[in-house]
């Protein structure tokens, strides 16, 4: 289960229950438990560390290209 309080302590840039259709080219996609927009490398490191401690199906990295990776591939 997602620990919202712990994740919110890592970054202020987190939105819960965010429709992914707002963030995809074709406006499709389900609801993300948490949509995080880290501001720096330290936040990225902390978020990855957080994700490794919880059962999570995938982690998405958004940059100039939209890339979704399964945690097993990371």
BAVEXSE-168506 format. One record per residue: x, y, z of N, C-alpha, C in turn. Coordinates in steps of 0.001 Angstrom, whole numbers, padded with zeros to 6 digits, always signed. Example, Ala and Ser with C-alpha at 12.3 -4.5 7.8 and 13.67 -1.06 7.14 Angstrom:
BEGIN
+013190-005690+007800+012300-004500+007800+013200-003300+007800
+012850-002250+007080+013670-001060+007140+012900+000030+007870
This chain:
BEGIN
+000843-001186+000000+000000+000000+000000+000886+001247+000000
+000434+002248-000679+001182+003498-000814+001103+004312+000480
+002247+004670+001013+002318+005494+002225+002364+006958+001783
+001198+007563+001677+001097+008936+001157+001844+009936+002033
+001803+009739+003330+002466+010682+004243+003979+010661+004026
+004540+009460+003876+005990+009343+003660+006391+009907+002306
+005601+009636+001281+005909+010162-000052+005806+011684-000065
+004808+012226+000586+004652+013686+000638+005790+014358+001394
+006441+013614+002291+007582+014172+003021+008812+014270+002124
+008856+013469+001055+009988+013485+000128+009908+014682-000815
+008709+014957-001319+008543+016030-002302+007181+016690-002159
+007126+017974-002493+005846+018690-002528+005144+018493-003868
+005878+017946-004835+005353+017814-006197+004759+016434-006439
+003751+016093-005657+003072+014808-005805+001566+015050-005851
+000913+014380-006787-000546+014453-006925-001059+013026-006820
-002053+012802-005988-002604+011469-005788-003835+011250-006648
-004030+009996-007073-005173+009599-007903-005267+010458-009165
-004126+010629-009820-004028+011507-010997-004363+010723-012274
-005323+011213-013081-005616+010570-014358-004421+010732-015311
-003888+009623-015778-002741+009679-016676-003126+010242-018041
-004402+010270-018350-004848+010846-019621-004475+012323-019738
-004248+012993-018614-003813+014395-018633-002369+014545-019111
-001626+013452-019102-000191+013520-019338+000287+012706-020538
-000638+012159-021320-000240+011343-022463-000679+011986-023770
+000053+011690-024812-000215+012286-026119-001623+011978-026615
-002050+010717-026458-003359+010309-026982-004479+010449-025956
-004181+011073-024817-005161+011323-023754-005836+010032-023282
-005009+008989-023122-005513+007717-022615-004719+007341-021377
-005240+006418-020613-004529+005915-019442-005408+005943-018218
-005104+005047-017308-005856+004949-016065-005388+005962-015036
-005744+005700-013799-005409+006600-012700-004144+006114-012001
-003208+007018-011825-001979+006694-011088-002234+006897-009597
-001740+005975-008795-001853+006160-007340-001155+007446-006922
+000004+007698-007537+000757+008921-007246+001496+009352-008503
+001419+010631-008818+002144+011226-009945+003123+012219-009346
+004414+011942-009516+005449+012736-008870+006288+013453-009914
+006556+014729-009693+007415+015534-010568+008601+016035-009753
+009661+015219-009661+010818+015633-008859+011520+016847-009454
+012089+017662-008580+012750+018897-009009+014248+018762-009172
+014834+017712-008587+016289+017573-008657+016688+016110-008494
+017976+015843-008652+018487+014477-008591+018285+013843-007213
+018398+014624-006167+018208+014091-004817+016776+013596-004623
+015796+014343-005118+014403+013903-005026+014196+012618-005824
+014801+012518-006998+014686+011300-007803+015248+010113-007030
+016408+010291-006430+017035+009232-005645+016133+008802-004490
+015565+009758-003770+014700+009445-002638+013422+008729-003085
+012864+009139-004226+011645+008519-004734+011911+007078-005167
+013026+006842-005845+013377+005475-006254+013580+004605-005017
+014257+005128-004011+014462+004394-002761+013110+004077-002109
+012199+005032-002104+010858+004840-001563+010132+003730-002321
+010207+003760-003654+009500+002775-004487+010031+001363-004292
+011307+001230-004011+011890-000094-003799+011359-000763-002530
+010833+000024-001602+010364-000511-000328+008884-000888-000328
+008181-000591-001409+006758-000906-001462+006472-001783-002680
+005396-002586-002611+005032-003367-003800+004431-002425-004848
+005146-002239-005934+004710-001302-006962+004854-001989-008320
+003869-001822-009174+003889-002504-010462+004792-001836-011477
+004786-000531-011560+005673+000137-012501+006058+001510-011995
+007147+001948-012542+007633+003291-012237+007789+003997-013583
+007291+005195-013684+007356+005932-014951+008296+007123-014802
+009139+007284-015781+010041+008427-015821+009615+009307-016987
+009410+010575-016718+008965+011504-017759+010063+012536-017977
+010516+012620-019177+011516+013622-019529+011113+014166-020893
+012043+014265-021809+011676+014702-023149+010873+013616-023848
+011062+012369-023447+010274+011249-023957+009567+010609-022775
+008415+010046-023032+007670+009381-021964+008081+007908-021952
+008635+007469-020847+009145+006109-020727+008533+005446-019509
+007926+004280-019686+007422+003504-018564+008257+002245-018446
+008724+001965-017242+009538+000781-016989+008893-000041-015883
+008922-001341-016030+008486-002161-014909+009618-002146-013889
+009276-002297-012638+010273-002246-011582+011295-003367-011771
+010872-004506-012293+011794-005613-012485+012851-005278-013527
+012570-004320-014421+013526-003941-015449+014510-002878-014960
+014204-002230-013851+015044-001157-013342+016262-001709-012648
